[in-house]
Amino acid sequence: MDARLRRTWVAAAAVAVLAAGCGGGGKDQGSSSSAVGSNSGTGSESSSNSGGSSASGNSGQLSKAEFTEQANAACAKQKQGAPARVQVYMKAHKSDGLKAEKLGQRAFNAAVLGTAEGEVSAVRALPPPQSESAQVDAMLSGEEAAIRKGWKGLSQLQLDEVEALFKATNKQERALGLSKCVKRT
């Protein structure tokens, strides 16, 4: 029964993480093959979308539409790798002596945090439009602070607490049109 419960929990967590990234069309950017480390925040992968983008003006900055499209695509790509992050974490920590439910909860949280790291890295690689540069930087700095807090308290975080870490930045992402970057657990 323990193995069956574990598989059920992992499947539910993977579906929830995957569902967090769903919500619209867009180009398939492939899946992230990066993994999640123990408490180190590994799992980020830069995903700048350089294919066919044209920069606006002389500064190399993207237009608002280009930035929004590329940032959303990068976030969607990172979310595609989340279910694999759950599995990698579960395998790496199965000998930690945790009950299946607690291990699954940590794996889910680690996947959310690892995915968020990848999103921050990918969005930071894009030059935002000058008119939104300060808002984008503030949002990304807030994400980085939430991620650090999450990794620091990973062993104590409940599922709903991970979402709370990103409450302020989720609002900023929505305001910037970055709906694919919002963290929903």
N, C-alpha and C positions, 0 to 999 in steps of 0.2 A: 504494500500500500504506500509506503514511503516513496518509492521510486515513481509510482503513478502520480502521487500528489505533486512531486517535484516537477514531473513533465507537464502536468496541468498548469502549475504555477508559472513555469517558464513560458509555456505557450501563451498564457494569458498576458504575461508581462510583455512578451514580444509583440503580440497583437496590439496592446495598448501603446507601446512605443511607436510601432508602425503607424497606427491610427493618428498619432500626434503629428505625423508628417504628411498625412493625406489631406486632401481638400481642394484639389484642382489639377488642371492639366499642366501643360508645359512640356518642354522637351525632356526626354529621359536622359539623365546625365550619368547613368551607370550607378553602381553601388560602391560604397566605401568599403575597403577591405581592412580598415584599421581596427585595432582592438583596444580594449579598455584595460588599463593596468590596475594594480591593487588600490592604492590611495594616491597615485601619482598624477592622475589626470591625463594619462596617455590616451591616445585615440583620436587626437585631432589630426586632421589632414587638410592641407590647404587645397581649396577647390575653386580657384579663380577660373572663370569661364572666359577664356580669351578668344574663343572661336567667333570670328566675324563681328566683333564689337567695334564700334567706332567711337572715338572720344570726341566730346564736344569742346570746341574752343581750342586754344593753343596750349592749355595747361595739362592736357592729357586726362582731364577729369571727364567722367561720364555724364551724360544728360540724366535727368531724374528718371525718365522711362528706362534708359539703359541700365542704370544702377539698380533700380527696383527689380527689373527682370533678371539681371545676373545675380543679385543677392538672393532673390527667392529661389532661383535654380540651384545655387550653391547650398542653401539651407535644405532644400528638398533632397539633394544628393547626400548630404550628411545624414539626414533622417532615414534614408534607405539602408544605411549601414547599422542602424540601431539594433535590430533583432540579432544580428551577428555579435554585437557587443555584449548583449545579455548572455548569449551562449558562451562566449570567450570568458567572461567574468565567472560564470557558473563553473566552468571546467577548471579555471585557475584557482578557484577558492573552495572547491568541493571538500578539500581535506582540512578546512578551517574549523571543523567541528560544529558548525551552525546547523540549526534545524532548517529544513528545506524552505519553509516560509520566510525565515529571516534571510537566508542566502538569496532567495529569489528577489526579495525586497531590495537588498543591497545591489544585486545585479541590475535590477531595473533602474535604480537611482544612479549607479555608475554609468549605465548606458545613456541616460538623460544628460548627465554631466559631460561625458565624453563627446556626445553629439553636439552639445552646446559649445564645447571647445573648438570642434571642427568648424562649426558655423561662424564663430568669432574670427577664427583664423582666415576663413574664406572671405568673409565680408571685409575684414581689414585689408585684404589684398586688392580690393576694388577701390578705385579713386571715386569717392562720392562727388556729387555736384557741389560746387562751392557754396551754394545757398543752403545746403543741408549738412555740410561738413561737421559743424559743431554738434548738431543733434545726433548724427551718426556716431561721432566719437564718444559723446556722453552715453549713448545707448550701449556701445561696445565696452566701455569702461565699467558700466553697471553690470553687464553680463560677466565680465572677468571677475568682478568682486563677488557676484553670486556663485560663480563656479568655484572660486577659492573657498568660500564659506561652505559650499556643498561638499567638497573633497575633505575639508577639515572635519566635518561632522558626519561623514558618510555612515559610520556605524550606528549613529543614533537617529538618523533621519527616517521619518515615516514617509509614505508615498505622497501624501498631500503636502508635506513640508517642502518637498522639492519644487513643486509648482509655486509655492509661496515665495521661494527664493527669487523667482523670475517675474513676480507680479508687476513691478515697476517697469522692467525692461520690456515685458510683453506689451504694455501700454505704449511705450515708445516705438516698438516695432510696428504695431498697428498704425500709429500716426504717420510713420514713414512709408507705409504701404508694403511692409515686409511680412506679410501674413504667413509665409512658409517658415519664417524664423521664430514664430511664437511657440513657446513651450507649453504643451497641453499634456497633462498626465491623467 
